[in-house]
Amino acid sequence: MRTPHALFHIAVIGIITDTTSSFRSAQHTTIFKSCSNKKNELRRPSPSSIDRIQITASSSPRLCGWIQGSDGEWSWDEDDPASPAAVATSTLLADAADALDARATPTLPAGKFRPKQSLGQNYLRDGNTVMKIVKAFIDDATSTLGVNEEGEEDNEGDGDGEDLKRRSDLRAVELGPGAGALTDVLLPALGPNNLQCIEIDDRSVELLTEKHPALRVYHEDVLQVDYPSLAIDEGGPLSIIGNLPYYITSQILFALADASHTDSVRSATVTMQWEVARRIVAPTRTKDYGILSVAFQLYADCRMHFKIPPTVFYPPPKVDSALVGLHFLGPTRLRERLGGVNPSHLRSVVTSTFQQRRKTVRNGLKPLALTVFGGDKERVREFLDGSPCPLPKCVVEARDAGDKFASEQELPEDWAKKRPEELTSGQFVELTRMLYGPRDEEGQQGWEESELGNKVWRKMKHGAN
């Protein structure tokens, strides 16, 4: 018997898989996707994006395809040669498959909708890649719907009726829809009540509103989104999808991690720079292992879906991209892993050690330990020479039950001699416990209700929560 999750997955995938051949034949059109997640300010390209373009001599300010207009804005100088002038339609066809095929190749108004450098815009232009992204999103989102806060399978339901309820429970939010490459596929599959978009580019807001009158499109900076409030308005945890610009990827991801403290975001399926994706899923003892690895391997089950070449974007970036799926654990399971440790304290320990990753943990933590112990060098020495704290009861129980994360959580006796990339996420939790506490069993009681905080990884200037 198929579970409600399986029925929903088949139902949604069924309306999109039959259109793959039509994508392959649509060589006269192009799919675009806008990643516009930064304030619309007039400035030159960000330093992090300079390595993706080549500087050329010219009589006017110019960056190999990017040209600065009289208003100071940098935009792509030419229209995609494969793209004809767009004729936007707002007609919603009754048949979902036909509607999907009709919107499979949205185009941009020639000469009016060029990618902006300041917004980090690289539009998706390949139908097959769009379909793969949508399928991965549906898989990520629906798989987290079948898991309760304790991490157990939740299969209650009554067949097709429960399947329809789960579709509404997706609460999909697309970050930076642009001209609608992903939106045009998601909307027929999920319906306007189960999809909303966050977009900073007013051109995109106007275009999408004309194409899809029923679609909810909010003109807002993605870095300022209040995910907890949005989840409350929608009635539960959100499922995120988006093509993220390189220079603010980490800040967007950290905002989602903080939102998981209140179970406001349950999954995220997002594109990002290949190197960033590798850091998120990197194992210990590798050069890619770092702060992103520790944070997201603690907060979520991380999946590298597939690598994306530059050729599927317009304009093409100079580096590869990847699609990553994050299945956030939620507050209950996160508290179990932390065992009373404060996430803000963990962040301080992780950043302090990785800022000096070539040094041992002992040397990297010494300045922070001096601050924690008020400059008492004797207490600092005792800490750096000390043995690890006993694992909390909740961690021991999880380890004995076969939990892989908990099985790698105990610190080795020679922890101070290790380098940061040699410690797992769980071992960083225990290192934080050694420095900040709670160190004993009595202090670890009540971990189920311990504070996780509103802003831990996210910058204070970003968002209300």
LINDA-V851559 format. One record per helix or strand of 3 or more residues. SS is the DSSP state (~ for helix, > for strand). FROM is the first residue (numbers start at 1). LEN is the number of residues. If there is no record, write none. Layout:
ss = <SS:SS>
from = <FROM:FROM>
len = <LEN:LEN>
//
This chain:
ss = <~:~:~:>:>:~:~:~:~:>:~:~:>:~:>:~:~:>:~:>:~:~:>:~:>:~:~:~:~:~:~:~:~:~:~:~>
from = <4:20:47:66:74:96:117:127:160:172:183:192:195:202:216:222:227:238:246:265:274:291:300:310:321:331:343:361:377:393:404:415:420:425:441:447>
len = <14:6:4:3:3:7:3:19:10:4:8:3:5:10:4:3:8:6:17:9:8:9:9:3:8:8:12:12:9:8:4:3:3:12:4:3>
//
